[in-house]
């Protein structure tokens, strides 16, 4: 669905996604909300803004590294309001790269396609787009995120058990 004011509509989609994740996740879950972060002046935000990245997303950290280095999230395309669920890592983080090396089975099981997001300076593994302008799409995207989050965390726990 395309709206005449895609930025306002994308903000609304992100708000609906955040609200649904709040209902589905434990109370102490750290949900990063792009539209709010876009207003900050943190170095990471300034770097992304300078690269032309948008902040229409919700995400959660994974793997015990900085949120900015590894996270699962839902990115909303402001032009189409399609949301993609995926796992993303900073291209500059060696620690995140090592963690992701063990996640190939997760990418395959969840049918995630690899893309390089230049504006975000990330390697991303994303699922197929969903229309998150509709409640059904919001619920499906959030369900996928929760399942992916659990799979990534389980993969990380297995990696720690096999480390020397």
DSSP file (Angstrom, degrees, kcal/mol; ACC not computed):
  #  RESIDUE AA STRUCTURE BP1 BP2  ACC     N-H-->O    O-->H-N    N-H-->O    O-->H-N    TCO  KAPPA ALPHA  PHI   PSI    X-CA   Y-CA   Z-CA
    1    1 A X              0   0    0      0, 0.0     2,-0.5     0, 0.0   132,-0.0   0.000 360.0 360.0 360.0 128.5    0.0    0.0    0.0
    2    2 A X        -     0   0    0     79,-0.1     2,-0.3     2,-0.0    78,-0.1  -0.894 360.0-162.3-107.9 133.0    1.5    3.4   -1.0
    3    3 A X        -     0   0    0     -2,-0.5     3,-0.5    76,-0.3     4,-0.1  -0.770  28.2-124.4-110.4 156.7    0.5    6.5    0.9
    4    4 A X  S    S+     0   0    0     -2,-0.3     2,-0.4     1,-0.3    -1,-0.1   0.755 113.0  42.2 -70.9 -22.7    0.8   10.1   -0.2
    5    5 A X  S  > S+     0   0    0      1,-0.1     4,-2.3     2,-0.1     3,-0.3  -0.679  71.9 171.1-120.4  75.6    2.8   10.8    3.0
    6    6 A X  H  > S+     0   0    0     -3,-0.5     4,-3.0    -2,-0.4     5,-0.2   0.812  73.2  56.7 -62.1 -31.3    5.1    7.8    3.3
    7    7 A X  H  > S+     0   0    0      2,-0.2     4,-2.2     1,-0.2    -1,-0.2   0.935 110.3  43.8 -67.0 -43.3    7.2    9.1    6.2
    8    8 A X  H  > S+     0   0    0     -3,-0.3     4,-2.1     2,-0.2    -2,-0.2   0.922 116.3  48.0 -63.9 -43.4    4.1    9.6    8.4
    9    9 A X  H  X S+     0   0    0     -4,-2.3     4,-2.3     2,-0.2    -2,-0.2   0.898 110.2  51.4 -65.2 -40.2    2.8    6.2    7.3
   10   10 A X  H  X S+     0   0    0     -4,-3.0     4,-2.5     2,-0.2    -1,-0.2   0.890 108.3  52.7 -64.5 -38.8    6.1    4.5    7.9
   11   11 A X  H  X S+     0   0    0     -4,-2.2     4,-2.4     2,-0.2    -1,-0.2   0.922 109.2  49.7 -59.4 -43.9    6.2    6.0   11.4
   12   12 A X  H  X S+     0   0    0     -4,-2.1     4,-2.3     2,-0.2    -2,-0.2   0.904 109.8  50.4 -63.2 -41.2    2.8    4.6   12.1
   13   13 A X  H  X S+     0   0    0     -4,-2.3     4,-2.5     2,-0.2    -1,-0.2   0.930 110.3  49.8 -61.9 -45.0    3.9    1.2   10.9
   14   14 A X  H  X S+     0   0    0     -4,-2.5     4,-2.8     1,-0.2    -2,-0.2   0.899 110.0  51.3 -61.7 -40.0    6.9    1.3   13.2
   15   15 A X  H  X S+     0   0    0     -4,-2.4     4,-2.5     2,-0.2    -1,-0.2   0.908 110.2  48.5 -63.0 -41.8    4.7    2.2   16.1
   16   16 A X  H  X S+     0   0    0     -4,-2.3     4,-2.1     2,-0.2    -2,-0.2   0.901 112.3  49.2 -64.7 -40.4    2.4   -0.7   15.4
   17   17 A X  H  X S+     0   0    0     -4,-2.5     4,-2.5     2,-0.2    -2,-0.2   0.932 111.8  48.4 -64.2 -45.8    5.3   -3.1   15.2
   18   18 A X  H  X S+     0   0    0     -4,-2.8     4,-2.4     1,-0.2    -2,-0.2   0.930 111.5  49.8 -59.7 -45.6    6.8   -1.8   18.4
   19   19 A X  H  X S+     0   0    0     -4,-2.5     4,-1.5     1,-0.2    -1,-0.2   0.895 111.6  48.4 -62.5 -39.9    3.5   -2.1   20.2
   20   20 A X  H  X S+     0   0    0     -4,-2.1     4,-1.6     2,-0.2    -1,-0.2   0.893 111.0  50.5 -67.8 -39.2    3.0   -5.6   19.0
   21   21 A X  H  X S+     0   0    0     -4,-2.5     4,-2.6     1,-0.2    -2,-0.2   0.887 105.6  56.4 -65.9 -37.3    6.6   -6.6   20.1
   22   22 A X  H  < S+     0   0    0     -4,-2.4    -1,-0.2     1,-0.2    -2,-0.2   0.887 109.1  47.7 -59.5 -38.4    5.9   -5.1   23.5
   23   23 A X  H  < S+     0   0    0     -4,-1.5    -1,-0.2    -5,-0.2    -2,-0.2   0.836 118.4  40.3 -69.7 -32.5    2.9   -7.5   23.8
   24   24 A X  H  < S+     0   0    0     -4,-1.6    -2,-0.2    -5,-0.1     2,-0.2   0.737 106.7  65.4 -91.7 -25.1    4.9  -10.5   22.6
   25   25 A X  S  < S-     0   0    0     -4,-2.6   121,-0.0     1,-0.1     4,-0.0  -0.580  93.6 -84.3-102.2 160.5    8.3  -10.1   24.3
   26   26 A X    >   -     0   0    0     -2,-0.2     3,-2.1     1,-0.1    -1,-0.1  -0.232  45.0-109.4 -57.5 152.3    9.3  -10.2   28.0
   27   27 A X  T 3  S+     0   0    0      1,-0.3    -1,-0.1    -4,-0.1    -2,-0.1   0.789 117.1  53.4 -55.2 -32.5    8.9   -6.9   29.8
   28   28 A X  T 3  S+     0   0    0      2,-0.1    -1,-0.3     0, 0.0     2,-0.1   0.328  77.2 131.1 -90.4   9.0   12.7   -6.3   30.0
   29   29 A X    <   -     0   0    0     -3,-2.1     2,-1.1     1,-0.1    -4,-0.1  -0.388  59.8-129.3 -63.7 136.0   13.3   -6.8   26.3
   30   30 A X        -     0   0    0     31,-0.1     2,-0.6    -2,-0.1    31,-0.6  -0.749  29.7-175.2 -90.4  96.3   15.4   -4.0   24.8
   31   31 A X  E     -A   60   0A   0     -2,-1.1     2,-0.5    29,-0.1    29,-0.2  -0.842  13.0-151.7 -96.5 119.6   13.5   -2.8   21.8
   32   32 A X  E     -A   59   0A   0     27,-3.6    27,-2.3    -2,-0.6     2,-0.7  -0.816   8.6-156.7 -92.6 126.9   15.3   -0.2   19.8
   33   33 A X  E >>  -A   58   0A   0     -2,-0.5     4,-2.2    25,-0.2     3,-1.0  -0.894   4.6-155.7-112.8 105.8   12.8    2.1   18.0
   34   34 A X  H 3> S+     0   0    0     23,-2.5     4,-2.4    -2,-0.7     5,-0.2   0.849  88.5  57.4 -51.0 -48.1   14.3    3.8   14.9
   35   35 A X  H 34 S+     0   0    0     22,-0.4     4,-0.3     1,-0.2    -1,-0.3   0.848 112.9  42.3 -57.7 -33.4   12.0    6.8   14.8
   36   36 A X  H X4 S+     0   0    0     -3,-1.0     3,-1.4     1,-0.2     4,-0.3   0.903 112.8  52.4 -75.5 -42.4   13.0    7.8   18.3
   37   37 A X  H >< S+     0   0    0     -4,-2.2     3,-2.0     1,-0.3     5,-0.2   0.832  96.7  69.0 -62.5 -31.1   16.7    7.0   17.8
   38   38 A X  T 3< S+     0   0    0     -4,-2.4    -1,-0.3     1,-0.3    -2,-0.2   0.742  94.3  57.6 -59.5 -22.7   16.6    9.2   14.7
   39   39 A X  T <  S+     0   0    0     -3,-1.4    -1,-0.3    -4,-0.3    -2,-0.2   0.571  92.5  90.9 -84.4  -9.9   16.2   12.3   16.9
   40   40 A X    <   -     0   0    0     -3,-2.0    -3,-0.0    -4,-0.3     0, 0.0  -0.305  68.9-141.3 -86.7 170.1   19.3   11.6   18.9
   41   41 A X        +     0   0    0      4,-0.1    -1,-0.1    -2,-0.1    -3,-0.1   0.141  47.9 142.5-116.4  17.5   22.9   12.8   18.3
   42   42 A X     >  -     0   0    0     -5,-0.2     4,-2.7     1,-0.1     5,-0.2  -0.194  63.9-113.9 -54.6 151.1   24.8    9.6   19.2
   43   43 A X  H  > S+     0   0    0      1,-0.2     4,-2.4     2,-0.2     5,-0.2   0.878 117.3  52.9 -56.7 -38.2   27.8    9.0   17.0
   44   44 A X  H  > S+     0   0    0      2,-0.2     4,-2.2     1,-0.2    -1,-0.2   0.910 110.9  46.2 -64.6 -41.6   26.2    5.9   15.5
   45   45 A X  H  > S+     0   0    0      2,-0.2     4,-2.8     1,-0.2    -2,-0.2   0.921 112.8  49.7 -66.1 -44.5   23.0    7.8   14.6
   46   46 A X  H  X S+     0   0    0     -4,-2.7     4,-2.4     1,-0.2    -2,-0.2   0.896 110.3  51.3 -61.8 -39.8   25.1   10.6   13.1
   47   47 A X  H  X S+     0   0    0     -4,-2.4     4,-1.4    -5,-0.2    -1,-0.2   0.929 112.7  44.9 -63.7 -45.7   27.1    8.1   11.0
   48   48 A X  H  X>S+     0   0    0     -4,-2.2     5,-2.4     2,-0.2     4,-0.5   0.912 112.2  51.6 -65.2 -41.9   24.0    6.4    9.7
   49   49 A X  H ><5S+     0   0    0     -4,-2.8     3,-1.3     1,-0.2    -1,-0.2   0.920 108.5  51.9 -60.8 -42.7   22.3    9.7    8.9
   50   50 A X  H 3<5S+     0   0    0     -4,-2.4    -1,-0.2     1,-0.3    -2,-0.2   0.803 107.4  53.2 -64.1 -28.9   25.4   10.9    7.0
   51   51 A X  H 3<5S-     0   0    0     -4,-1.4    -1,-0.3    -3,-0.2    -2,-0.2   0.530 121.0-109.1 -82.9  -6.6   25.3    7.6    5.0
   52   52 A X  T <<5 +     0   0    0     -3,-1.3    -3,-0.2    -4,-0.5    67,-0.1   0.636  63.4 156.0  89.6  14.7   21.7    8.3    4.0
   53   53 A X      < -     0   0    0     -5,-2.4    -1,-0.2    66,-0.5     2,-0.2  -0.415  34.2-137.0 -72.5 149.4   20.1    5.6    6.1
   54   54 A X        -     0   0    0     -2,-0.1    -1,-0.1     2,-0.1   -20,-0.0  -0.620   5.1-138.1 -99.2 168.3   16.5    5.9    7.2
   55   55 A X        +     0   0    0     -2,-0.2     2,-1.2   -20,-0.0   -17,-0.2  -0.143  57.7 126.3-120.6  36.2   15.3    5.0   10.7
   56   56 A X        +     0   0    0     20,-0.2    20,-3.1   -22,-0.2     2,-0.3  -0.674  53.2  89.0 -95.3  79.6   12.0    3.2    9.9
   57   57 A X  E     - B   0  75A   0     -2,-1.2   -23,-2.5    18,-0.2   -22,-0.4  -0.982  58.7-143.9-162.2 163.2   12.7    0.1   11.9
   58   58 A X  E     +AB  33  74A   0     16,-1.7    16,-2.7    -2,-0.3     2,-0.3  -0.983  32.2 166.4-131.9 143.9   12.4   -1.7   15.2
   59   59 A X  E     -AB  32  73A   0    -27,-2.3   -27,-3.6    -2,-0.3     2,-0.4  -0.987  27.2-144.1-156.8 161.6   15.1   -4.1   16.4
   60   60 A X  E     -AB  31  72A   0     12,-2.9    12,-2.4    -2,-0.3   -29,-0.1  -0.985  30.5-111.5-130.4 141.5   16.6   -6.0   19.3
   61   61 A X  E     - B   0  71A   0    -31,-0.6     2,-0.3    -2,-0.4    10,-0.3  -0.330  35.1-172.7 -69.3 153.9   20.3   -6.7   20.1
   62   62 A X    >   +     0   0    0      8,-1.4     3,-1.0     4,-0.2     7,-0.1  -0.976  52.3  27.8-141.1 156.0   21.7  -10.2   19.8
   63   63 A X  T 3  S-     0   0    0     -2,-0.3     3,-0.1     1,-0.2     8,-0.1   0.512 107.0 -83.1  79.7   6.5   24.9  -12.0   20.6
   64   64 A X  T 3  S+     0   0    0      1,-0.3    -1,-0.2     6,-0.1     2,-0.2   0.651  98.9 113.3  72.4  12.6   26.2   -9.9   23.5
   65   65 A X  S <  S-     0   0    0     -3,-1.0    -1,-0.3     1,-0.2    -3,-0.1  -0.590  81.6 -63.0-105.7 174.8   27.8   -7.3   21.2
   66   66 A X    >>  -     0   0    0     -2,-0.2     3,-1.6     1,-0.1     4,-1.6  -0.242  45.0-121.8 -54.3 142.0   26.7   -3.7   20.7
   67   67 A X  T 34 S+     0   0    0      1,-0.3     3,-0.3     2,-0.2    -1,-0.1   0.893 115.0  57.1 -50.3 -41.7   23.2   -3.3   19.3
   68   68 A X  T 34 S+     0   0    0      1,-0.2    -1,-0.3    21,-0.1     3,-0.1   0.697 107.4  48.9 -68.0 -18.6   24.7   -1.4   16.4
   69   69 A X  T <4 S+     0   0    0     -3,-1.6    21,-1.9     1,-0.3     2,-0.3   0.760 125.3   8.5 -92.4 -28.1   26.9   -4.4   15.6
   70   70 A X  E  < S+ C   0  89A   0     -4,-1.6    -8,-1.4    -3,-0.3     2,-0.3  -0.935  71.8 140.6-157.7 130.4   24.3   -7.2   15.6
   71   71 A X  E     -BC  61  88A   0     17,-2.2    17,-3.1    -2,-0.3     2,-0.4  -0.989  39.1-129.0-161.1 157.9   20.5   -7.2   15.9
   72   72 A X  E     +BC  60  87A   0    -12,-2.4   -12,-2.9    -2,-0.3     2,-0.3  -0.899  47.8 140.9-106.0 145.7   17.3   -8.8   14.6
   73   73 A X  E     -BC  59  86A   0     13,-2.6    13,-2.5    -2,-0.4     2,-0.5  -0.968  50.9-105.1-166.7-179.6   14.7   -6.4   13.4
   74   74 A X  E     -BC  58  85A   0    -16,-2.7   -16,-1.7    -2,-0.3     2,-0.5  -0.992  29.2-160.6-124.9 119.8   12.0   -5.3   11.0
   75   75 A X  E     -BC  57  84A   0      9,-2.2     9,-2.3    -2,-0.5     2,-0.5  -0.880   7.6-149.1-103.3 130.9   12.8   -2.6    8.5
   76   76 A X  E     - C   0  83A   0    -20,-3.1     2,-0.7    -2,-0.5     7,-0.2  -0.874  10.8-136.3-102.0 126.0    9.9   -0.7    6.9
   77   77 A X     >  -     0   0    0      5,-2.8     4,-3.1    -2,-0.5     5,-0.4  -0.721  13.9-150.5 -76.6 116.1   10.3    0.6    3.4
   78   78 A X  T  4 S+     0   0    0     -2,-0.7   -68,-0.2     1,-0.2    -1,-0.2   0.725  91.6  51.6 -66.6 -19.3    8.9    4.1    3.6
   79   79 A X  T  4 S+     0   0    0      1,-0.1   -76,-0.3     3,-0.1    -1,-0.2   0.853 128.1  16.5 -82.6 -35.7    7.7    4.0    0.0
   80   80 A X  T  4 S-     0   0    0     -3,-0.3    -2,-0.2     2,-0.2     3,-0.1   0.594  90.5-129.3-113.6 -15.1    5.8    0.7    0.0
   81   81 A X     <  +     0   0    0     -4,-3.1    51,-1.9     1,-0.3     2,-0.4   0.746  56.3 149.0  63.1  26.8    5.3    0.0    3.7
   82   82 A X  E     - D   0 131A   0     -5,-0.4    -5,-2.8    49,-0.2     2,-0.4  -0.760  34.7-151.5 -85.4 135.0    6.7   -3.4    3.2
   83   83 A X  E     -CD  76 130A   0     47,-3.5    47,-2.1    -2,-0.4     2,-0.5  -0.903   5.9-159.4-109.8 137.0    8.5   -4.7    6.3
   84   84 A X  E     -C   75   0A   0     -9,-2.3    -9,-2.2    -2,-0.4     2,-0.4  -0.963   7.8-147.6-116.7 132.0   11.3   -7.2    6.1
   85   85 A X  E     +C   74   0A   0     -2,-0.5    42,-3.0    43,-0.4     2,-0.3  -0.800  39.9 130.9 -94.1 133.2   12.3   -9.3    9.1
   86   86 A X  E     -CE  73 126A   0    -13,-2.5   -13,-2.6    -2,-0.4     2,-0.4  -0.975  54.6-102.6-165.7 179.7   16.0  -10.1    9.4
   87   87 A X  E     -CE  72 125A   0     38,-2.1    38,-2.3    -2,-0.3     2,-0.3  -0.976  38.4-170.5-119.1 133.1   19.2  -10.3   11.2
   88   88 A X  E     -CE  71 124A   0    -17,-3.1   -17,-2.2    -2,-0.4     2,-0.4  -0.914   9.8-171.0-129.0 147.1   21.8   -7.7   10.5
   89   89 A X  E     -CE  70 123A   0     34,-2.6    34,-2.6    -2,-0.3   -19,-0.2  -0.998  31.3-108.2-138.1 146.8   25.4   -7.1   11.4
   90   90 A X  E >   - E   0 122A   0    -21,-1.9     3,-1.2    -2,-0.4    32,-0.2  -0.463  22.1-137.2 -66.0 136.9   27.8   -4.2   11.0
   91   91 A X  T 3  S+     0   0    0     30,-2.2    -1,-0.1     1,-0.2    31,-0.1   0.691 101.7  58.1 -70.1 -16.0   30.4   -4.8    8.3
   92   92 A X  T 3  S+     0   0    0     29,-0.4     2,-0.7     1,-0.1    -1,-0.2   0.398  83.7  93.6 -94.6   3.8   33.0   -3.3   10.6
   93   93 A X    <>  -     0   0    0     -3,-1.2     4,-2.0     1,-0.2     5,-0.1  -0.850  45.8-176.3-106.0 108.9   32.6   -5.7   13.6
   94   94 A X  H  > S+     0   0    0     -2,-0.7     4,-2.2     2,-0.2    -1,-0.2   0.872  88.1  55.3 -64.9 -37.5   34.9   -8.7   13.6
   95   95 A X  H  > S+     0   0    0      1,-0.2     4,-1.9     2,-0.2    -1,-0.2   0.910 109.4  45.7 -63.6 -42.5   33.1  -10.0   16.7
   96   96 A X  H  > S+     0   0    0      2,-0.2     4,-2.6     1,-0.2    -1,-0.2   0.884 109.7  55.7 -67.6 -37.3   29.7   -9.9   15.0
   97   97 A X  H  X S+     0   0    0     -4,-2.0     4,-1.4     1,-0.2    -2,-0.2   0.908 107.8  48.9 -61.5 -41.3   31.2  -11.6   11.9
   98   98 A X  H  X S+     0   0    0     -4,-2.2     4,-0.6     2,-0.2    -1,-0.2   0.913 111.7  49.1 -64.2 -42.0   32.5  -14.5   14.0
   99   99 A X  H >< S+     0   0    0     -4,-1.9     3,-1.1     1,-0.2    -2,-0.2   0.921 110.8  50.1 -61.9 -43.8   29.1  -14.9   15.6
  100  100 A X  H >< S+     0   0    0     -4,-2.6     3,-1.8     1,-0.3    -1,-0.2   0.751  94.0  73.4 -69.9 -24.1   27.3  -14.8   12.2
  101  101 A X  H 3< S+     0   0    0     -4,-1.4     3,-0.5     1,-0.3    -1,-0.3   0.811  99.2  47.6 -59.1 -28.6   29.7  -17.5   10.8
  102  102 A X  T << S+     0   0    0     -3,-1.1     3,-0.4    -4,-0.6    -1,-0.3   0.443  97.0  73.7 -90.1  -1.1   27.8  -20.0   13.0
  103  103 A X    X>  +     0   0    0     -3,-1.8     4,-2.2     1,-0.2     3,-0.8   0.359  56.9 107.6 -99.0   6.6   24.3  -18.8   12.0
  104  104 A X  H 3> S+     0   0    0     -3,-0.5     4,-2.4     1,-0.3     5,-0.2   0.881  79.3  54.1 -51.9 -42.3   24.2  -20.3    8.4
  105  105 A X  H 3> S+     0   0    0     -3,-0.4     4,-2.7     1,-0.2    -1,-0.3   0.871 108.0  50.5 -62.0 -33.2   21.7  -23.0    9.5
  106  106 A X  H <> S+     0   0    0     -3,-0.8     4,-2.2     2,-0.2    -2,-0.2   0.926 109.5  50.2 -67.1 -44.6   19.4  -20.3   10.9
  107  107 A X  H  <>S+     0   0    0     -4,-2.2     5,-2.9     1,-0.2    -2,-0.2   0.918 115.4  43.5 -59.1 -43.1   19.6  -18.3    7.6
  108  108 A X  H ><5S+     0   0    0     -4,-2.4     3,-1.4    -5,-0.2    -2,-0.2   0.940 112.6  50.3 -69.5 -48.0   18.7  -21.4    5.6
  109  109 A X  H 3<5S+     0   0    0     -4,-2.7    -1,-0.2     1,-0.3    -2,-0.2   0.869 116.7  41.6 -58.0 -38.6   16.0  -22.7    7.9
  110  110 A X  T 3<5S-     0   0    0     -4,-2.2    -1,-0.3    -5,-0.2    -2,-0.2   0.300 110.0-122.1 -95.8   8.8   14.2  -19.3    7.9
  111  111 A X  T < 5 +     0   0    0     -3,-1.4     2,-0.5     1,-0.2    -3,-0.2   0.914  47.8 172.5  52.1  51.5   14.8  -18.7    4.2
  112  112 A X      < -     0   0    0     -5,-2.9     2,-0.4    -6,-0.2    15,-0.2  -0.786  22.7-144.2 -95.3 132.1   16.7  -15.5    4.7
  113  113 A X  E     -F  126   0A   0     13,-3.2    13,-2.6    -2,-0.5     2,-0.3  -0.772  16.7-121.7 -97.1 138.2   18.4  -13.9    1.7
  114  114 A X  E     +F  125   0A   0     -2,-0.4     2,-0.3    11,-0.2    11,-0.2  -0.605  38.0 163.7 -80.5 134.1   21.7  -12.1    2.0
  115  115 A X  E     -F  124   0A   0      9,-2.7     9,-3.0    -2,-0.3     2,-0.6  -0.976  34.2-129.8-141.2 155.6   21.9   -8.5    1.0
  116  116 A X  E     -F  123   0A   0     -2,-0.3     2,-0.9     7,-0.2     7,-0.2  -0.946  16.5-156.0-105.2 124.0   24.4   -5.7    1.6
  117  117 A X  E  >> -F  122   0A   0      5,-2.6     5,-2.0    -2,-0.6     4,-1.2  -0.832   9.1-173.6-101.9  97.9   22.8   -2.5    2.9
  118  118 A X  T  45S+     0   0    0     -2,-0.9     3,-0.5     1,-0.2    -1,-0.2   0.904  81.1  52.8 -60.1 -45.3   25.2    0.3    1.9
  119  119 A X  T  45S+     0   0    0      1,-0.3   -66,-0.5   -67,-0.1    -1,-0.2   0.875 117.9  37.4 -61.9 -37.0   23.3    3.1    3.7
  120  120 A X  T  45S-     0   0    0     -3,-0.2    -1,-0.3     2,-0.1    -2,-0.2   0.571 104.2-131.3 -87.6  -9.8   23.3    1.1    7.0
  121  121 A X  T  <5 +     0   0    0     -4,-1.2   -30,-2.2    -3,-0.5   -29,-0.4   0.924  63.7 132.1  56.6  47.4   26.8   -0.3    6.3
  122  122 A X  E   < -EF  90 117A   0     -5,-2.0    -5,-2.6   -32,-0.2     2,-0.5  -0.901  63.0-134.3-129.8 153.5   25.5   -3.8    7.2
  123  123 A X  E     -EF  89 116A   0    -34,-2.6   -34,-2.6    -2,-0.3     2,-0.4  -0.925  39.4-169.5 -95.1 132.2   25.3   -7.3    6.0
  124  124 A X  E     -EF  88 115A   0     -9,-3.0    -9,-2.7    -2,-0.5     2,-0.5  -0.956  26.8-161.0-130.4 145.9   21.7   -8.4    6.3
  125  125 A X  E     +EF  87 114A   0    -38,-2.3   -38,-2.1    -2,-0.4     2,-0.3  -0.964  31.7 179.2-122.6 110.0   19.9  -11.7    6.0
  126  126 A X  E     -EF  86 113A   0    -13,-2.6   -13,-3.2    -2,-0.5   -40,-0.2  -0.831  24.0-135.4-121.8 149.2   16.2  -10.9    5.4
  127  127 A X        -     0   0    0    -42,-3.0   -15,-0.1    -2,-0.3   -16,-0.1  -0.220  51.6 -64.7 -84.0-177.7   12.9  -12.7    4.8
  128  128 A X        -     0   0    0    -17,-0.2   -43,-0.4     1,-0.1    -1,-0.2  -0.392  63.8 -95.2 -70.9 149.1   10.3  -11.9    2.2
  129  129 A X        -     0   0    0    -45,-0.1     2,-0.3    -3,-0.1   -45,-0.2  -0.284  37.8-162.1 -66.1 148.5    8.6   -8.5    2.6
  130  130 A X  E     -D   83   0A   0    -47,-2.1   -47,-3.5    -3,-0.1     2,-1.1  -0.954  29.0-109.4-127.5 148.1    5.2   -8.3    4.3
  131  131 A X  E >   +D   82   0A   0     -2,-0.3     3,-0.8   -49,-0.2     6,-0.4  -0.675  36.3 178.2 -78.1 101.3    2.7   -5.5    4.1
  132  132 A X  T 3   +     0   0    0    -51,-1.9    -1,-0.2    -2,-1.1   -50,-0.1   0.236  65.5  83.1 -93.5  15.2    3.0   -4.0    7.6
  133  133 A X  T 3  S+     0   0    0    -52,-0.3     2,-0.4  -117,-0.0    -1,-0.2   0.558  88.0  65.4 -85.5  -9.3    0.4   -1.2    6.9
  134  134 A X  S <> S-     0   0    0     -3,-0.8     4,-2.1     1,-0.1     3,-0.5  -0.883  89.4-123.9-113.1 144.2   -2.2   -3.9    7.8
  135  135 A X  H  > S+     0   0    0     -2,-0.4     4,-2.5     1,-0.2     5,-0.2   0.861 111.2  56.3 -53.5 -38.7   -2.7   -5.4   11.3
  136  136 A X  H  > S+     0   0    0      1,-0.2     4,-2.4     2,-0.2    -1,-0.2   0.915 108.4  46.9 -61.9 -42.0   -2.3   -8.9    9.9
  137  137 A X  H  > S+     0   0    0     -3,-0.5     4,-2.7    -6,-0.4    -1,-0.2   0.877 110.5  53.0 -66.1 -38.4    1.1   -8.1    8.4
  138  138 A X  H  X S+     0   0    0     -4,-2.1     4,-2.4    -7,-0.2    -2,-0.2   0.939 111.5  45.9 -61.0 -47.5    2.2   -6.4   11.6
  139  139 A X  H  X S+     0   0    0     -4,-2.5     4,-2.4     1,-0.2    -2,-0.2   0.915 114.0  47.9 -63.8 -43.4    1.3   -9.6   13.6
  140  140 A X  H  X S+     0   0    0     -4,-2.4     4,-2.4    -5,-0.2    -1,-0.2   0.921 112.1  49.3 -65.1 -42.8    3.0  -11.9   11.1
  141  141 A X  H  X S+     0   0    0     -4,-2.7     4,-2.3     1,-0.2    -2,-0.2   0.915 112.8  47.2 -62.3 -42.7    6.2   -9.8   11.0
  142  142 A X  H  X S+     0   0    0     -4,-2.4     4,-2.4     2,-0.2    -1,-0.2   0.884 110.6  51.8 -68.1 -38.0    6.4   -9.7   14.8
  143  143 A X  H  X S+     0   0    0     -4,-2.4     4,-2.3     2,-0.2    -1,-0.2   0.924 110.8  48.6 -62.3 -43.6    5.8  -13.4   15.1
  144  144 A X  H  X S+     0   0    0     -4,-2.4     4,-2.8     1,-0.2    -2,-0.2   0.903 110.3  51.8 -62.2 -41.1    8.6  -14.0   12.6
  145  145 A X  H  X S+     0   0    0     -4,-2.3     4,-3.1     2,-0.2    -2,-0.2   0.935 109.5  48.8 -62.5 -45.0   10.9  -11.7   14.5
  146  146 A X  H  X S+     0   0    0     -4,-2.4     4,-2.2     2,-0.2    -1,-0.2   0.918 113.3  47.1 -61.2 -43.9   10.3  -13.5   17.8
  147  147 A X  H  X S+     0   0    0     -4,-2.3     4,-2.1     2,-0.2    -1,-0.2   0.917 114.3  47.3 -64.2 -43.1   10.9  -16.9   16.2
  148  148 A X  H  X S+     0   0    0     -4,-2.8     4,-2.7     2,-0.2     5,-0.2   0.907 109.9  53.1 -65.4 -41.7   14.1  -15.6   14.5
  149  149 A X  H  X S+     0   0    0     -4,-3.1     4,-2.5     1,-0.2    -2,-0.2   0.924 110.4  47.5 -58.2 -45.7   15.3  -14.0   17.8
  150  150 A X  H  X S+     0   0    0     -4,-2.2     4,-2.4     1,-0.2    -1,-0.2   0.896 112.2  49.9 -63.4 -40.5   14.8  -17.4   19.6
  151  151 A X  H  X S+     0   0    0     -4,-2.1     4,-2.3     2,-0.2    -2,-0.2   0.904 111.7  47.6 -65.8 -41.5   16.7  -19.2   16.8
  152  152 A X  H  X S+     0   0    0     -4,-2.7     4,-2.2     2,-0.2    -2,-0.2   0.922 113.0  48.3 -65.9 -44.0   19.6  -16.8   16.8
  153  153 A X  H  X S+     0   0    0     -4,-2.5     4,-2.2    -5,-0.2    -2,-0.2   0.897 111.4  50.1 -63.9 -39.3   19.9  -17.0   20.6
  154  154 A X  H  X S+     0   0    0     -4,-2.4     4,-2.2     2,-0.2    -1,-0.2   0.893 110.2  51.1 -65.2 -39.3   19.7  -20.8   20.5
  155  155 A X  H  X S+     0   0    0     -4,-2.3     4,-1.8     1,-0.2    -2,-0.2   0.884 110.7  48.8 -63.6 -38.7   22.5  -20.8   17.8
  156  156 A X  H  X S+     0   0    0     -4,-2.2     4,-2.0     2,-0.2    -2,-0.2   0.878 109.8  51.2 -68.1 -38.8   24.6  -18.5   20.0
  157  157 A X  H  X S+     0   0    0     -4,-2.2     4,-1.8     1,-0.2    -2,-0.2   0.899 109.7  50.2 -65.6 -39.5   24.1  -20.7   23.1
  158  158 A X  H  X S+     0   0    0     -4,-2.2     4,-1.2     1,-0.2    -1,-0.2   0.890 108.9  52.6 -64.7 -38.6   25.1  -23.8   21.1
  159  159 A X  H  X S+     0   0    0     -4,-1.8     4,-0.5     1,-0.2     3,-0.3   0.903 108.4  50.2 -63.7 -41.9   28.3  -21.9   19.9
  160  160 A X  H >< S+     0   0    0     -4,-2.0     3,-0.8     1,-0.2    -1,-0.2   0.866 106.5  55.4 -65.6 -35.9   29.2  -21.1   23.5
  161  161 A X  H 3< S+     0   0    0     -4,-1.8    -1,-0.2     1,-0.2    -2,-0.2   0.815 111.2  44.5 -66.1 -29.4   28.8  -24.7   24.6
  162  162 A X  H 3< S+     0   0    0     -4,-1.2    -1,-0.2    -3,-0.3    -2,-0.2   0.446  90.2 106.2 -96.2  -0.8   31.3  -25.9   22.0
  163  163 A X    <<        0   0    0     -3,-0.8    -3,-0.0    -4,-0.5    -4,-0.0  -0.511 360.0 360.0 -77.4 147.0   33.9  -23.1   22.6
  164  164 A X              0   0    0     -2,-0.2    -1,-0.1     0, 0.0    -4,-0.1   0.507 360.0 360.0 -70.0 360.0   37.1  -24.1   24.4
